[in-house]
Amino acid sequence: MRTFFSRSWIALLAVAAAAPFAACREKAAAVAPPPPEVYVAAVEQQDVPEYLDLVGQTEGFQDVDIRARVEGFLETMNFREGSFVHAGDLLYQIDPKPLAATLAVAKAEKSTAEARLGKTTNDVTRYQPLVAKQAVSRQELDDAQSAQEAARSEVQAAVANVDKATLDLGYTRVFSPISGLAGTTKVKPGNLVGKGEPTLLTTVSQIDPISFRVGVTEAEFLRVTKRYRERVGEVPRAIGIELTLSDGTRHPFTGRVGSIDRAVNASTGTISVKLEFPNKGFILRPGQYGHARILIDTRKNALLVPQRAVQELQNQFSVAVVAPDQTVKFRQVKVGPRVNSMWVIDEGLKPNEQVVAEGLQKIKDGMTVRTKPYDAARSIDEAAN
């Protein structure tokens, strides 16, 4: 009997001791954390323009160096530096007096040569009938004819000297060959110019239209060329090119491709492309930097997700896809170009699938989550604050 009571007492104590532990387990189960909350965005499908963004620098459509082609002292400068000049405007005047004197000497020598030619011609005319009558020897006629040929050559040389002297005298007045913007003068009046070599005086640039030179990498060039194989070697057709200036503003006129260089620059690995833009009002000047955007293609029905939804690890890209049962599955994807805050997905997703755009750090593969719609504007504001 005593043994029975002892065993009952021990069992009662065991039940009493286990009761708190059971209560703790029930309490722990009651306060288990809820599934993590994430923000999801639907995979969008739309046509996406594909651009080529290129950094470059403006240059004159035509840059013409104005040089002194004859030697002399610079007398006057007839334009304002940095101003617009028209084709045919007088830019400089070189002292013409020495060259005017040279022209006068050349004209005098020409007159002398012409007089000598006239005399020898008369001699030949007079000797020809006398030779027939044997009044003069054949040798005298031959000498007269030789003198006539020599005099004719002297006249030709004198005419050439007059032409050259006239040309040189004309070069003392330096005109602008094109309409454009004149740069600063390299030589001021009073200086000797043209001695030994043509002296650079200034440069005139045609800036309407203005050129914008960019460098296209080999990879970009091959990508475009392979896409449009049938156009290789033809006149470039790309138009509607946008130009953004260094202050972030957009040039009011769109441009087109002007020319493509024949070879890749070995030192930079790029091929030079010249774009052309209208420049009404001369907003652009040579030497300005900016970047051009060229539309090269349009992707039809492209799939897009927020850039924040894409994770990259060792050049591998993945997104977290939320299934209808609210479970998460990480999936490898192949990405395309970025478009503003979105990223084109070439492979790995389907339209209208849900991807996690915020909260990726809180989830694992196979986990159940609670979802809320992703608001890009809200995320930008939170990041700014």
Buried (B, 14 or more C-beta within 10 A) or exposed (E): EEEEEEEEEEEEEEEEEEEEEEEEEEEEEEEEEEBBEBBBBEBBBEEBEBBBEBEBBBBBBBBBEBBBBBBBBBBEBBBEEEEBBEEEBBBBBBBBEBBEEBBEEBBEBBEBBBEBBEEBBEBBEEBEEEBEEEEBEEEBBEBBBEBBEBBBEBBEBBBEBBEEBBEBBBBBEBBBEBBBBBBEBBBEEEEBBBEEEBBBBBBBBBBBBBBBBBBBBEEBBEBBEEEEEEEEEEEBEBEEBBBBBEEEEEBEBBBBBBBEBEEBEEEEEBBBBBBBBBBEEEBBBBEBEBBBBBBBBEBEEBBBBBBBBBBEEEEEBBBBBBEEEBBBEBBEBEBBBEBEEBBBBEEBBEEEBBBBBBBBEEBEEEBBBEBEEBBBEEBEEEEEE
